[in-house]
Amino acid sequence: MTSKEHLKIGFIGLGALGQGLCGSLVRGGFTVTVTDLNKDLGTPLLAQGAHWGDDVAAVCHASDVVITALPSPAISRQVVEGPGGVFENLHAGGIWIEMSTTDFEDLQRLQAAASARGISVLECPVTGGVHLANSGEITVLVGGEQQVYQRVEPLLTTMGGQIIYMGKLGNASVVKVVTNMLAFIHLVAAAEAMMVPAKYGVDPDATYRAIRASSGNSFVHETESKLILSGSYNVKFSMDLACKDLGLVNSIAEKLGVPLELGGMTQQIFTRARGLFGGQAQSPEVARMIEQACGLELRAPGYPAELLAEDGAPRPSGTQAKH
């Protein structure tokens, strides 16, 4: 199973991230069967050549590899090990790829259950943002047995730009939630940093460009600060998801005995923002708290309402470590 001509793929979960990842596979020429509780989300993919499965079982019966991209560990558990789920319906020798951001211990437990049925498991969480998933340039972190990774490498390179093999199952999930924690810390820091000059009277556009050209720059500032300045905040990542990910990383750190002072504080900041603005508010709306406290919106003309592929695309370091 080394080429897309012989690799039949099932994709479960067509949210903002799943849409982009699955779209890359369809455009790349793979045979893809998709499903979601909301059938309308499949319409754009079906127009491009994907096939629809009425349920998880139908997707599994049509596939050699099944990918899940779901909003929470609980939903993922239900889809893979619940009645009518992946483990009941994917044939022995098949591969389940978890692309959701999930709990590494639960994933290791699920691997044991899958192995008993002859199913291999790979974790492939992604990082970089929905806009890079849409363009096939998102970074994919891979955890699991290397021979399983090598079997599916063609589809991973179709979905992503940098593909980084992290080692055993669990490694990628731990690193993924750490990268998200950093992103949320940077988001809070960027909002605070831009507010100080704004209150002093500095043009927010000039402040944005100065920070971007400074030692204080970050990937988050290059991308999500634009959405704050435009007032859209629309990064296509909800406050509920941000709080879920911060809960995961702080839970892992507590088990390992690692004190996360900034991580814990950031979790509280986002929990407060979710209480104020709702779980479906966009994660950059955390900036609204300091805007409201200061009575000043961080706005500048000419900034986009959504991100494009070229916005803050990760810069390859030359250490892609695919094998």
Phi and psi restraints in degrees (value plus and minus 20) as a CYANA .aco file:
   2 THR   PHI    -143.1  -103.1
   2 THR   PSI     -23.9    16.1
   3 SER   PHI    -150.6  -110.6
   3 SER   PSI     136.0   176.0
   4 LYS   PHI     -87.2   -47.2
   4 LYS   PSI     -41.6    -1.6
   5 GLU   PHI     -85.0   -45.0
   5 GLU   PSI     -45.6    -5.6
   6 HIS   PHI    -134.3   -94.3
   6 HIS   PSI     -12.5    27.5
   7 LEU   PHI    -130.3   -90.3
   7 LEU   PSI      83.2   123.2
   8 LYS   PHI    -112.0   -72.0
   8 LYS   PSI     109.2   149.2
   9 ILE   PHI    -137.6   -97.6
   9 ILE   PSI     117.8   157.8
  10 GLY   PHI    -129.4   -89.4
  10 GLY   PSI     120.3   160.3
  11 PHE   PHI    -150.3  -110.3
  11 PHE   PSI     101.0   141.0
  12 ILE   PHI    -137.6   -97.6
  12 ILE   PSI      97.7   137.7
  13 GLY   PHI      89.8   129.8
  13 GLY   PSI      80.3   120.3
  14 LEU   PHI    -135.8   -95.8
  14 LEU   PSI      22.1    62.1
  15 GLY   PHI     -90.5   -50.5
  15 GLY   PSI    -187.4  -147.4
  16 ALA   PHI     -76.2   -36.2
  16 ALA   PSI     -63.4   -23.4
  17 LEU   PHI     -93.6   -53.6
  17 LEU   PSI     -65.6   -25.6
  18 GLY   PHI     -80.8   -40.8
  18 GLY   PSI     -58.0   -18.0
  19 GLN   PHI     -76.1   -36.1
  19 GLN   PSI     -68.6   -28.6
  20 GLY   PHI     -86.8   -46.8
  20 GLY   PSI     -65.9   -25.9
  21 LEU   PHI     -82.9   -42.9
  21 LEU   PSI     -67.0   -27.0
  22 CYS   PHI     -86.6   -46.6
  22 CYS   PSI     -57.8   -17.8
  23 GLY   PHI     -79.6   -39.6
  23 GLY   PSI     -57.8   -17.8
  24 SER   PHI     -83.2   -43.2
  24 SER   PSI     -59.3   -19.3
  25 LEU   PHI     -85.7   -45.7
  25 LEU   PSI     -63.6   -23.6
  26 VAL   PHI     -84.0   -44.0
  26 VAL   PSI     -67.0   -27.0
  27 ARG   PHI     -85.8   -45.8
  27 ARG   PSI     -45.6    -5.6
  28 GLY   PHI     -99.4   -59.4
  28 GLY   PSI     -22.5    17.5
  29 GLY   PHI      76.1   116.1
  29 GLY   PSI     -14.0    26.0
  30 PHE   PHI     -96.0   -56.0
  30 PHE   PSI     133.3   173.3
  31 THR   PHI    -103.9   -63.9
  31 THR   PSI      94.8   134.8
  32 VAL   PHI    -147.1  -107.1
  32 VAL   PSI     109.6   149.6
  33 THR   PHI    -132.0   -92.0
  33 THR   PSI     110.4   150.4
  34 VAL   PHI    -141.8  -101.8
  34 VAL   PSI     136.6   176.6
  35 THR   PHI    -174.1  -134.1
  35 THR   PSI     137.0   177.0
  36 ASP   PHI    -182.4  -142.4
  36 ASP   PSI     135.7   175.7
  37 LEU   PHI     -81.3   -41.3
  37 LEU   PSI     -48.5    -8.5
  38 ASN   PHI    -122.9   -82.9
  38 ASN   PSI      80.5   120.5
  39 LYS   PHI     -81.9   -41.9
  39 LYS   PSI     -47.7    -7.7
  40 ASP   PHI     -80.0   -40.0
  40 ASP   PSI     -48.8    -8.8
  41 LEU   PHI     -86.7   -46.7
  41 LEU   PSI     -40.4    -0.4
  42 GLY   PHI    -103.8   -63.8
  42 GLY   PSI     -34.2     5.8
  43 THR   PHI     -75.4   -35.4
  43 THR   PSI     -68.9   -28.9
  44 PRO   PHI     -82.5   -42.5
  44 PRO   PSI     -54.7   -14.7
  45 LEU   PHI     -93.3   -53.3
  45 LEU   PSI     -58.7   -18.7
  46 LEU   PHI     -83.0   -43.0
  46 LEU   PSI     -55.9   -15.9
  47 ALA   PHI     -84.8   -44.8
  47 ALA   PSI     -45.6    -5.6
  48 GLN   PHI    -109.7   -69.7
  48 GLN   PSI     -27.5    12.5
  49 GLY   PHI     102.8   142.8
  49 GLY   PSI     -19.1    20.9
  50 ALA   PHI     -92.9   -52.9
  50 ALA   PSI     141.9   181.9
  51 HIS   PHI    -128.7   -88.7
  51 HIS   PSI     130.2   170.2
  52 TRP   PHI    -119.2   -79.2
  52 TRP   PSI     118.0   158.0
  53 GLY   PHI    -133.5   -93.5
  53 GLY   PSI     111.7   151.7
  54 ASP   PHI     -88.6   -48.6
  54 ASP   PSI     -42.3    -2.3
  55 ASP   PHI    -175.6  -135.6
  55 ASP   PSI     159.9   199.9
  56 VAL   PHI     -80.6   -40.6
  56 VAL   PSI     -61.0   -21.0
  57 ALA   PHI     -79.5   -39.5
  57 ALA   PSI     -64.2   -24.2
  58 ALA   PHI     -82.4   -42.4
  58 ALA   PSI     -59.7   -19.7
  59 VAL   PHI     -83.4   -43.4
  59 VAL   PSI     -65.8   -25.8
  60 CYS   PHI     -84.5   -44.5
  60 CYS   PSI     -60.7   -20.7
  61 HIS   PHI     -85.4   -45.4
  61 HIS   PSI     -42.2    -2.2
  62 ALA   PHI    -116.9   -76.9
  62 ALA   PSI     -14.7    25.3
  63 SER   PHI    -151.7  -111.7
  63 SER   PSI     133.3   173.3
  64 ASP   PHI    -118.0   -78.0
  64 ASP   PSI     -51.1   -11.1
  65 VAL   PHI    -147.5  -107.5
  65 VAL   PSI     109.7   149.7
  66 VAL   PHI    -136.2   -96.2
  66 VAL   PSI     107.1   147.1
  67 ILE   PHI    -129.1   -89.1
  67 ILE   PSI     113.9   153.9
  68 THR   PHI    -134.8   -94.8
  68 THR   PSI     116.0   156.0
  69 ALA   PHI    -156.2  -116.2
  69 ALA   PSI      68.4   108.4
  70 LEU   PHI    -143.4  -103.4
  70 LEU   PSI     141.1   181.1
  71 PRO   PHI    -100.2   -60.2
  71 PRO   PSI     -32.9     7.1
  72 SER   PHI    -175.6  -135.6
  72 SER   PSI     136.9   176.9
  73 PRO   PHI     -78.0   -38.0
  73 PRO   PSI     -57.8   -17.8
  74 ALA   PHI     -83.1   -43.1
  74 ALA   PSI     -63.4   -23.4
  75 ILE   PHI     -86.6   -46.6
  75 ILE   PSI     -60.2   -20.2
  76 SER   PHI     -82.7   -42.7
  76 SER   PSI     -62.7   -22.7
  77 ARG   PHI     -77.7   -37.7
  77 ARG   PSI     -65.5   -25.5
  78 GLN   PHI     -82.4   -42.4
  78 GLN   PSI     -61.4   -21.4
  79 VAL   PHI     -89.7   -49.7
  79 VAL   PSI     -56.8   -16.8
  80 VAL   PHI    -110.8   -70.8
  80 VAL   PSI     -57.3   -17.3
  81 GLU   PHI    -136.5   -96.5
  81 GLU   PSI     -20.4    19.6
  82 GLY   PHI     -97.0   -57.0
  82 GLY   PSI     154.9   194.9
  83 PRO   PHI     -77.6   -37.6
  83 PRO   PSI     113.0   153.0
  84 GLY   PHI      53.0    93.0
  84 GLY   PSI      -5.2    34.8
  85 GLY   PHI    -107.6   -67.6
  85 GLY   PSI    -191.5  -151.5
  86 VAL   PHI     -80.6   -40.6
  86 VAL   PSI     -65.6   -25.6
  87 PHE   PHI     -85.4   -45.4
  87 PHE   PSI     -48.8    -8.8
  88 GLU   PHI     -97.6   -57.6
  88 GLU   PSI     -41.5    -1.5
  89 ASN   PHI    -142.4  -102.4
  89 ASN   PSI     -38.0     2.0
  90 LEU   PHI    -100.9   -60.9
  90 LEU   PSI     114.5   154.5
  91 HIS   PHI     -89.2   -49.2
  91 HIS   PSI     133.7   173.7
  92 ALA   PHI     -78.0   -38.0
  92 ALA   PSI     116.6   156.6
  93 GLY   PHI      74.8   114.8
  93 GLY   PSI     -29.8    10.2
  94 GLY   PHI     -96.6   -56.6
  94 GLY   PSI     150.7   190.7
  95 ILE   PHI    -147.7  -107.7
  95 ILE   PSI     111.9   151.9
  96 TRP   PHI    -124.9   -84.9
  96 TRP   PSI     104.7   144.7
  97 ILE   PHI    -130.8   -90.8
  97 ILE   PSI      97.7   137.7
  98 GLU   PHI    -113.2   -73.2
  98 GLU   PSI      93.7   133.7
  99 MET   PHI    -126.6   -86.6
  99 MET   PSI     -19.5    20.5
 100 SER   PHI     -92.8   -52.8
 100 SER   PSI     137.4   177.4
 101 THR   PHI    -103.6   -63.6
 101 THR   PSI      97.2   137.2
 102 THR   PHI    -161.1  -121.1
 102 THR   PSI    -199.5  -159.5
 103 ASP   PHI    -105.0   -65.0
 103 ASP   PSI     105.3   145.3
 104 PHE   PHI     -86.8   -46.8
 104 PHE   PSI     -53.8   -13.8
 105 GLU   PHI     -89.1   -49.1
 105 GLU   PSI     -60.9   -20.9
 106 ASP   PHI     -84.2   -44.2
 106 ASP   PSI     -58.7   -18.7
 107 LEU   PHI     -83.6   -43.6
 107 LEU   PSI     -60.8   -20.8
 108 GLN   PHI     -84.7   -44.7
 108 GLN   PSI     -57.4   -17.4
 109 ARG   PHI     -84.0   -44.0
 109 ARG   PSI     -62.7   -22.7
 110 LEU   PHI     -85.7   -45.7
 110 LEU   PSI     -53.3   -13.3
 111 GLN   PHI     -80.8   -40.8
 111 GLN   PSI     -61.4   -21.4
 112 ALA   PHI     -83.3   -43.3
 112 ALA   PSI     -61.7   -21.7
 113 ALA   PHI     -85.3   -45.3
 113 ALA   PSI     -59.6   -19.6
 114 ALA   PHI     -87.1   -47.1
 114 ALA   PSI     -62.6   -22.6
 115 SER   PHI     -79.3   -39.3
 115 SER   PSI     -56.3   -16.3
 116 ALA   PHI     -83.3   -43.3
 116 ALA   PSI     -41.9    -1.9
 117 ARG   PHI    -122.4   -82.4
 117 ARG   PSI     -12.6    27.4
 118 GLY   PHI      58.8    98.8
 118 GLY   PSI      -0.6    39.4
 119 ILE   PHI    -124.3   -84.3
 119 ILE   PSI     111.1   151.1
 120 SER   PHI    -107.8   -67.8
 120 SER   PSI     132.2   172.2
 121 VAL   PHI    -147.9  -107.9
 121 VAL   PSI     118.4   158.4
 122 LEU   PHI    -154.6  -114.6
 122 LEU   PSI     118.0   158.0
 123 GLU   PHI    -121.6   -81.6
 123 GLU   PSI     112.1   152.1
 124 CYS   PHI    -160.0  -120.0
 124 CYS   PSI      40.3    80.3
 125 PRO   PHI     -83.8   -43.8
 125 PRO   PSI     134.0   174.0
 126 VAL   PHI    -140.2  -100.2
 126 VAL   PSI     137.0   177.0
 127 THR   PHI    -166.8  -126.8
 127 THR   PSI     124.3   164.3
 128 GLY   PHI     114.7   154.7
 128 GLY   PSI     -41.1    -1.1
 129 GLY   PHI      93.0   133.0
 129 GLY   PSI     134.4   174.4
 130 VAL   PHI     -79.6   -39.6
 130 VAL   PSI     -55.9   -15.9
 131 HIS   PHI     -82.4   -42.4
 131 HIS   PSI     -52.0   -12.0
 132 LEU   PHI    -101.6   -61.6
 132 LEU   PSI     -46.7    -6.7
 133 ALA   PHI     -84.6   -44.6
 133 ALA   PSI     -59.2   -19.2
 134 ASN   PHI     -83.5   -43.5
 134 ASN   PSI     -51.1   -11.1
 135 SER   PHI    -118.7   -78.7
 135 SER   PSI     -19.0    21.0
 136 GLY   PHI      54.8    94.8
 136 GLY   PSI       1.4    41.4
 137 GLU   PHI    -133.0   -93.0
 137 GLU   PSI     -12.2    27.8
 138 ILE   PHI     -89.5   -49.5
 138 ILE   PSI     132.8   172.8
 139 THR   PHI    -104.5   -64.5
 139 THR   PSI     113.2   153.2
 140 VAL   PHI    -133.2   -93.2
 140 VAL   PSI     105.1   145.1
 141 LEU   PHI    -120.6   -80.6
 141 LEU   PSI     107.8   147.8
 142 VAL   PHI    -135.1   -95.1
 142 VAL   PSI     108.9   148.9
 143 GLY   PHI    -149.8  -109.8
 143 GLY   PSI     119.2   159.2
 144 GLY   PHI     119.0   159.0
 144 GLY   PSI    -192.7  -152.7
 145 GLU   PHI     -86.8   -46.8
 145 GLU   PSI     114.7   154.7
 146 GLN   PHI     -84.5   -44.5
 146 GLN   PSI     -53.8   -13.8
 147 GLN   PHI     -87.9   -47.9
 147 GLN   PSI     -51.0   -11.0
 148 VAL   PHI     -89.3   -49.3
 148 VAL   PSI     -64.3   -24.3
 149 TYR   PHI     -75.3   -35.3
 149 TYR   PSI     -64.3   -24.3
 150 GLN   PHI     -85.7   -45.7
 150 GLN   PSI     -49.8    -9.8
 151 ARG   PHI     -87.7   -47.7
 151 ARG   PSI     -51.6   -11.6
 152 VAL   PHI    -129.1   -89.1
 152 VAL   PSI     -11.7    28.3
 153 GLU   PHI     -75.0   -35.0
 153 GLU   PSI     -58.4   -18.4
 154 PRO   PHI     -79.0   -39.0
 154 PRO   PSI     -57.1   -17.1
 155 LEU   PHI     -97.0   -57.0
 155 LEU   PSI     -51.1   -11.1
 156 LEU   PHI     -87.6   -47.6
 156 LEU   PSI     -60.9   -20.9
 157 THR   PHI     -90.6   -50.6
 157 THR   PSI     -41.3    -1.3
 158 THR   PHI     -94.1   -54.1
 158 THR   PSI     -55.2   -15.2
 159 MET   PHI    -103.4   -63.4
 159 MET   PSI     -47.7    -7.7
 160 GLY   PHI    -149.2  -109.2
 160 GLY   PSI     147.4   187.4
 161 GLY   PHI    -110.2   -70.2
 161 GLY   PSI     -98.8   -58.8
 162 GLN   PHI    -104.6   -64.6
 162 GLN   PSI     107.8   147.8
 163 ILE   PHI    -134.5   -94.5
 163 ILE   PSI      94.6   134.6
 164 ILE   PHI    -136.6   -96.6
 164 ILE   PSI      96.8   136.8
 165 TYR   PHI    -101.2   -61.2
 165 TYR   PSI     102.2   142.2
 166 MET   PHI    -119.2   -79.2
 166 MET   PSI     -33.1     6.9
 167 GLY   PHI      93.7   133.7
 167 GLY   PSI    -165.3  -125.3
 168 LYS   PHI     -85.9   -45.9
 168 LYS   PSI     141.0   181.0
 169 LEU   PHI     -77.8   -37.8
 169 LEU   PSI     112.4   152.4
 170 GLY   PHI      90.6   130.6
 170 GLY   PSI     -54.7   -14.7
 171 ASN   PHI     -80.3   -40.3
 171 ASN   PSI     -64.5   -24.5
 172 ALA   PHI     -87.3   -47.3
 172 ALA   PSI     -58.3   -18.3
 173 SER   PHI     -85.5   -45.5
 173 SER   PSI     -58.8   -18.8
 174 VAL   PHI     -85.4   -45.4
 174 VAL   PSI     -66.2   -26.2
 175 VAL   PHI     -85.9   -45.9
 175 VAL   PSI     -57.5   -17.5
 176 LYS   PHI     -79.1   -39.1
 176 LYS   PSI     -67.3   -27.3
 177 VAL   PHI     -89.9   -49.9
 177 VAL   PSI     -47.3    -7.3
 178 VAL   PHI     -86.3   -46.3
 178 VAL   PSI     -61.9   -21.9
 179 THR   PHI     -84.4   -44.4
 179 THR   PSI     -57.3   -17.3
 180 ASN   PHI     -87.4   -47.4
 180 ASN   PSI     -59.9   -19.9
 181 MET   PHI     -78.6   -38.6
 181 MET   PSI     -65.1   -25.1
 182 LEU   PHI     -80.3   -40.3
 182 LEU   PSI     -61.7   -21.7
 183 ALA   PHI     -81.0   -41.0
 183 ALA   PSI     -62.2   -22.2
 184 PHE   PHI     -91.1   -51.1
 184 PHE   PSI     -57.4   -17.4
 185 ILE   PHI     -80.9   -40.9
 185 ILE   PSI     -66.5   -26.5
 186 HIS   PHI     -82.6   -42.6
 186 HIS   PSI     -55.3   -15.3
 187 LEU   PHI     -85.4   -45.4
 187 LEU   PSI     -66.2   -26.2
 188 VAL   PHI     -82.4   -42.4
 188 VAL   PSI     -64.2   -24.2
 189 ALA   PHI     -83.8   -43.8
 189 ALA   PSI     -60.4   -20.4
 190 ALA   PHI     -84.0   -44.0
 190 ALA   PSI     -61.3   -21.3
 191 ALA   PHI     -83.2   -43.2
 191 ALA   PSI     -64.4   -24.4
 192 GLU   PHI     -84.7   -44.7
 192 GLU   PSI     -61.1   -21.1
 193 ALA   PHI     -85.8   -45.8
 193 ALA   PSI     -57.4   -17.4
 194 MET   PHI     -95.4   -55.4
 194 MET   PSI     -45.9    -5.9
 195 MET   PHI     -92.0   -52.0
 195 MET   PSI     -56.7   -16.7
 196 VAL   PHI     -78.7   -38.7
 196 VAL   PSI     -72.5   -32.5
 197 PRO   PHI     -83.9   -43.9
 197 PRO   PSI     -54.8   -14.8
 198 ALA   PHI     -81.4   -41.4
 198 ALA   PSI     -62.6   -22.6
 199 LYS   PHI     -87.2   -47.2
 199 LYS   PSI     -48.2    -8.2
 200 TYR   PHI     -97.0   -57.0
 200 TYR   PSI     -40.2    -0.2
 201 GLY   PHI      94.0   134.0
 201 GLY   PSI     -12.2    27.8
 202 VAL   PHI     -99.1   -59.1
 202 VAL   PSI     119.3   159.3
 203 ASP   PHI     -79.1   -39.1
 203 ASP   PSI     102.2   142.2
 204 PRO   PHI     -77.7   -37.7
 204 PRO   PSI     -49.5    -9.5
 205 ASP   PHI     -84.0   -44.0
 205 ASP   PSI     -64.3   -24.3
 206 ALA   PHI     -84.2   -44.2
 206 ALA   PSI     -59.1   -19.1
 207 THR   PHI     -83.9   -43.9
 207 THR   PSI     -65.2   -25.2
 208 TYR   PHI     -75.7   -35.7
 208 TYR   PSI     -68.3   -28.3
 209 ARG   PHI     -88.4   -48.4
 209 ARG   PSI     -54.6   -14.6
 210 ALA   PHI     -87.5   -47.5
 210 ALA   PSI     -63.7   -23.7
 211 ILE   PHI     -84.1   -44.1
 211 ILE   PSI     -62.3   -22.3
 212 ARG   PHI     -79.5   -39.5
 212 ARG   PSI     -51.6   -11.6
 213 ALA   PHI    -114.0   -74.0
 213 ALA   PSI      -9.8    30.2
 214 SER   PHI    -133.3   -93.3
 214 SER   PSI     157.7   197.7
 215 SER   PHI     -92.0   -52.0
 215 SER   PSI     -30.8     9.2
 216 GLY   PHI    -109.8   -69.8
 216 GLY   PSI     -14.4    25.6
 217 ASN   PHI     -89.3   -49.3
 217 ASN   PSI     138.9   178.9
 218 SER   PHI    -173.3  -133.3
 218 SER   PSI     142.9   182.9
 219 PHE   PHI     -76.9   -36.9
 219 PHE   PSI     -61.9   -21.9
 220 VAL   PHI     -84.0   -44.0
 220 VAL   PSI     -62.0   -22.0
 221 HIS   PHI     -83.1   -43.1
 221 HIS   PSI     -62.0   -22.0
 222 GLU   PHI     -82.1   -42.1
 222 GLU   PSI     -49.2    -9.2
 223 THR   PHI    -127.5   -87.5
 223 THR   PSI     -87.1   -47.1
 224 GLU   PHI     -93.1   -53.1
 224 GLU   PSI     -46.1    -6.1
 225 SER   PHI     -81.7   -41.7
 225 SER   PSI     -50.7   -10.7
 226 LYS   PHI     -80.7   -40.7
 226 LYS   PSI     -58.7   -18.7
 227 LEU   PHI     -93.5   -53.5
 227 LEU   PSI     -48.4    -8.4
 228 ILE   PHI     -88.1   -48.1
 228 ILE   PSI     -66.0   -26.0
 229 LEU   PHI     -86.1   -46.1
 229 LEU   PSI     -49.5    -9.5
 230 SER   PHI    -100.8   -60.8
 230 SER   PSI     -39.9     0.1
 231 GLY   PHI      65.9   105.9
 231 GLY   PSI     -17.5    22.5
 232 SER   PHI    -104.2   -64.2
 232 SER   PSI     -55.9   -15.9
 233 TYR   PHI      40.4    80.4
 233 TYR   PSI     -16.1    23.9
 234 ASN   PHI    -104.5   -64.5
 234 ASN   PSI      64.1   104.1
 235 VAL   PHI    -111.8   -71.8
 235 VAL   PSI     -22.7    17.3
 236 LYS   PHI      45.7    85.7
 236 LYS   PSI      18.7    58.7
 237 PHE   PHI    -164.9  -124.9
 237 PHE   PSI      98.1   138.1
 238 SER   PHI    -102.4   -62.4
 238 SER   PSI     143.5   183.5
 239 MET   PHI     -83.4   -43.4
 239 MET   PSI     -56.9   -16.9
 240 ASP   PHI     -78.0   -38.0
 240 ASP   PSI     -65.0   -25.0
 241 LEU   PHI     -86.3   -46.3
 241 LEU   PSI     -59.5   -19.5
 242 ALA   PHI     -81.5   -41.5
 242 ALA   PSI     -65.4   -25.4
 243 CYS   PHI     -86.1   -46.1
 243 CYS   PSI     -57.0   -17.0
 244 LYS   PHI     -81.2   -41.2
 244 LYS   PSI     -66.1   -26.1
 245 ASP   PHI     -87.9   -47.9
 245 ASP   PSI     -59.0   -19.0
 246 LEU   PHI     -86.8   -46.8
 246 LEU   PSI     -54.6   -14.6
 247 GLY   PHI     -84.5   -44.5
 247 GLY   PSI     -60.5   -20.5
 248 LEU   PHI     -82.3   -42.3
 248 LEU   PSI     -68.3   -28.3
 249 VAL   PHI     -89.0   -49.0
 249 VAL   PSI     -57.4   -17.4
 250 ASN   PHI     -89.9   -49.9
 250 ASN   PSI     -53.1   -13.1
 251 SER   PHI     -85.9   -45.9
 251 SER   PSI     -63.8   -23.8
 252 ILE   PHI     -81.7   -41.7
 252 ILE   PSI     -65.6   -25.6
 253 ALA   PHI     -82.0   -42.0
 253 ALA   PSI     -59.2   -19.2
 254 GLU   PHI     -83.6   -43.6
 254 GLU   PSI     -62.3   -22.3
 255 LYS   PHI     -83.1   -43.1
 255 LYS   PSI     -53.7   -13.7
 256 LEU   PHI    -109.0   -69.0
 256 LEU   PSI     -27.4    12.6
 257 GLY   PHI      55.6    95.6
 257 GLY   PSI       8.7    48.7
 258 VAL   PHI    -120.6   -80.6
 258 VAL   PSI      96.7   136.7
 259 PRO   PHI     -94.7   -54.7
 259 PRO   PSI     101.9   141.9
 260 LEU   PHI    -131.1   -91.1
 260 LEU   PSI      65.1   105.1
 261 GLU   PHI     -88.8   -48.8
 261 GLU   PSI     -67.6   -27.6
 262 LEU   PHI     -90.1   -50.1
 262 LEU   PSI     -59.3   -19.3
 263 GLY   PHI     -82.7   -42.7
 263 GLY   PSI     -63.3   -23.3
 264 GLY   PHI     -87.1   -47.1
 264 GLY   PSI     -61.1   -21.1
 265 MET   PHI     -84.4   -44.4
 265 MET   PSI     -60.7   -20.7
 266 THR   PHI     -85.7   -45.7
 266 THR   PSI     -57.2   -17.2
 267 GLN   PHI     -79.6   -39.6
 267 GLN   PSI     -62.6   -22.6
 268 GLN   PHI     -86.1   -46.1
 268 GLN   PSI     -58.8   -18.8
 269 ILE   PHI     -82.2   -42.2
 269 ILE   PSI     -64.4   -24.4
 270 PHE   PHI     -91.5   -51.5
 270 PHE   PSI     -53.8   -13.8
 271 THR   PHI     -82.3   -42.3
 271 THR   PSI     -61.0   -21.0
 272 ARG   PHI     -85.6   -45.6
 272 ARG   PSI     -62.3   -22.3
 273 ALA   PHI     -82.9   -42.9
 273 ALA   PSI     -59.2   -19.2
 274 ARG   PHI     -84.3   -44.3
 274 ARG   PSI     -59.2   -19.2
 275 GLY   PHI     -83.0   -43.0
 275 GLY   PSI     -55.5   -15.5
 276 LEU   PHI     -98.6   -58.6
 276 LEU   PSI     -62.2   -22.2
 277 PHE   PHI    -132.7   -92.7
 277 PHE   PSI     -29.7    10.3
 278 GLY   PHI      79.4   119.4
 278 GLY   PSI     133.9   173.9
 279 GLY   PHI     -85.8   -45.8
 279 GLY   PSI     -45.9    -5.9
 280 GLN   PHI    -112.9   -72.9
 280 GLN   PSI     -18.7    21.3
 281 ALA   PHI     -81.5   -41.5
 281 ALA   PSI     133.6   173.6
 282 GLN   PHI     -97.8   -57.8
 282 GLN   PSI     124.5   164.5
 283 SER   PHI     -76.8   -36.8
 283 SER   PSI     -56.4   -16.4
 284 PRO   PHI     -84.9   -44.9
 284 PRO   PSI     -31.3     8.7
 285 GLU   PHI     -87.6   -47.6
 285 GLU   PSI     -25.8    14.2
 286 VAL   PHI     -76.5   -36.5
 286 VAL   PSI     -48.7    -8.7
 287 ALA   PHI     -85.5   -45.5
 287 ALA   PSI     -41.9    -1.9
 288 ARG   PHI     -83.3   -43.3
 288 ARG   PSI     -45.5    -5.5
 289 MET   PHI     -85.6   -45.6
 289 MET   PSI     -64.8   -24.8
 290 ILE   PHI     -94.2   -54.2
 290 ILE   PSI     -49.8    -9.8
 291 GLU   PHI     -82.8   -42.8
 291 GLU   PSI     -63.8   -23.8
 292 GLN   PHI     -88.7   -48.7
 292 GLN   PSI     -59.4   -19.4
 293 ALA   PHI     -83.8   -43.8
 293 ALA   PSI     -53.1   -13.1
 294 CYS   PHI    -117.0   -77.0
 294 CYS   PSI     -26.7    13.3
 295 GLY   PHI      45.1    85.1
 295 GLY   PSI      12.5    52.5
 296 LEU   PHI    -169.0  -129.0
 296 LEU   PSI     106.9   146.9
 297 GLU   PHI    -107.8   -67.8
 297 GLU   PSI     117.8   157.8
 298 LEU   PHI    -103.8   -63.8
 298 LEU   PSI      79.3   119.3
 299 ARG   PHI    -156.9  -116.9
 299 ARG   PSI     126.5   166.5
 300 ALA   PHI    -171.3  -131.3
 300 ALA   PSI     123.7   163.7
 301 PRO   PHI     -91.8   -51.8
 301 PRO   PSI     133.8   173.8
 302 GLY   PHI      69.7   109.7
 302 GLY   PSI     -16.5    23.5
 303 TYR   PHI    -115.3   -75.3
 303 TYR   PSI     126.5   166.5
 304 PRO   PHI     -98.1   -58.1
 304 PRO   PSI     133.5   173.5
 305 ALA   PHI    -101.3   -61.3
 305 ALA   PSI     -38.7     1.3
 306 GLU   PHI    -167.9  -127.9
 306 GLU   PSI     141.2   181.2
 307 LEU   PHI    -108.1   -68.1
 307 LEU   PSI     127.5   167.5
 308 LEU   PHI    -128.9   -88.9
 308 LEU   PSI     148.7   188.7
 309 ALA   PHI     -77.7   -37.7
 309 ALA   PSI     -54.8   -14.8
 310 GLU   PHI     -98.3   -58.3
 310 GLU   PSI     -27.9    12.1
 311 ASP   PHI     -96.0   -56.0
 311 ASP   PSI      86.6   126.6
 312 GLY   PHI      43.8    83.8
 312 GLY   PSI       8.2    48.2
 313 ALA   PHI     -77.7   -37.7
 313 ALA   PSI     115.5   155.5
 314 PRO   PHI     -76.4   -36.4
 314 PRO   PSI     121.9   161.9
 315 ARG   PHI    -114.3   -74.3
 315 ARG   PSI      96.3   136.3
 316 PRO   PHI     -77.2   -37.2
 316 PRO   PSI     117.1   157.1
 317 SER   PHI    -116.2   -76.2
 317 SER   PSI     -28.4    11.6
 318 GLY   PHI      68.1   108.1
 318 GLY   PSI     -16.8    23.2
 319 THR   PHI    -144.2  -104.2
 319 THR   PSI      38.0    78.0
 320 GLN   PHI     -88.1   -48.1
 320 GLN   PSI     -49.2    -9.2
 321 ALA   PHI      33.3    73.3
 321 ALA   PSI      37.6    77.6
 322 LYS   PHI     -95.7   -55.7
 322 LYS   PSI     -40.2    -0.2
